[in-house]
Amino acid sequence: MYAEVWVQSEYQKLVFPLYMNVAKGFIHVSPDPFEFEDCFPGAYCMQQLTVESHFEKSMSIVNISTIPYTSCDKLLFYPNMPAVIAGHATSIVGNILWEPTIDSKQAWPLGYLGLPNNRTGTDVVDVVTVET
């Protein structure tokens, strides 16, 4: 693959050729979809992250982020040491931890409390009753 990278000012334009070798293959992340089960506000929910590689070479994991990107500090990646995706293998690369928040002011839109109920216009928490 060939491309050009350039930087231009009002006086000069610099062009840098760029050559890339692209490896054939793909990766598959599981579980798919990635879901946290039995979570509730105040709990720490953890899910194992497994990656199946169809590439020839191994790869190191540098970082994991959401798509679209969010700066949620309640979603954390704890990598295995070393966090490596082995070539043509299935690798457990680490765990994803999610902490649903208890404070409803911090929760929206990332937590559970204060979710709107479209039918009554009140919060879901206000309309749920629990028998003891």
N, C-alpha and C positions, 0 to 999 in steps of 0.2 A: 504494500500500500504506500502511495506517495502523496504528500501534501506539501504546501508551503505555508510557513508562518512569517508574517511580516509586521514590522513596526515602522510607522511613518510619522514624520514631523513636517513642518512647513519647509524644512531645508533638505531633508534626506529621507529615502525609503530603504530600509534594510530588509532583505528577503533571505530566509533561512530554509533550506530544503529539509524535509522531514520524511524519513523512511520508517515504516513500521512492519514488523512481522506479526501477523495475527494468528493465534493458535486456533485450531478447529476443536470444537467441543461445546459443552454447555454444562451448567450445574442446575440441580433441582433441590430446593429447600423443603424440608418437612419438619413438622407437620404442615400440610397445606389444605385448608387455610390455617394460619397460625392463630390459635385460640387459647385463652386462659380460662380454665374451668374452675368452678367452685370459688370464685373471687367475690369479695364483698369489701365495702369501705373499711380501711384500716388493716386489711390483710396484705401479706406479701405473697404474690402469686409468681411461681416460677415454672418455666417450660423449657425443656431441653431442645436445643437447636441442632438438627442433623442436616448435613449437606451431602448429596450424591454427586460425584464429579464424573464427567465424561470427557475430561481433558487428559492429555498424555502426562503432563507434569503436575507436581504438587504446587499448591498456592498457600501463602500465609494470609491470615485475616488481619487486617490493620484496624478496621472499624466497621461497625454496622449502624445504619441509619434507616429512618422511615422514608417512604415515598408516598405522598410528598413529604419533604423534610419538616419535622416539628422539633422544637427545642424542649420537649417534655422531659423534665428531670425525673419523672416517675418510671421511665422505661430505661433499664440499664442492661448492658451486655457484660456477662462474666465469662471470659474465654477460658477454655482449657489451656493448659500450658504444655507445649506450644499450641496455639490455635492454627492448625494446619489442615487444609483440605487435601487429602491424598489423591493422587491421580488414579483414575479408574477404580474408585472405591467409595464407600459410604463412610463418612467421618462424623463423629459427635464433636462439634467444635466449641460448645459451651452452653450456657443457659441465659435466657432472657428473663429478667425480673421486672415485674410491674407492681407498683404499690398504689392501689386505688386510695384516694385521699378521703379523709373523714369530713374535713371542713368544706361545706357546700359552696362557700365563696371561691375556694381554690378549685373545687371539683369541676365546675362548668367550664369548658365543655368536655373535660377529660375524665370526670368521675361519674358517680351514680346519683348523688343527691341533687335535688333541684331540677330534675328533668321535667320539662313541661308535659302536661296532660292535655292533648288537643281538644278533647271533648268538653272538659269542664273549665279549662283555663287555669287550673290550680296545679300545684306540684304533685307528682306521683306519690311522694312521701306523705303528703297531707291526706291522701285518699285511701291509703293502705291501712287495714286494721289487722291486728294480730290477736288471736284468741289465746288466753293463758289457762 
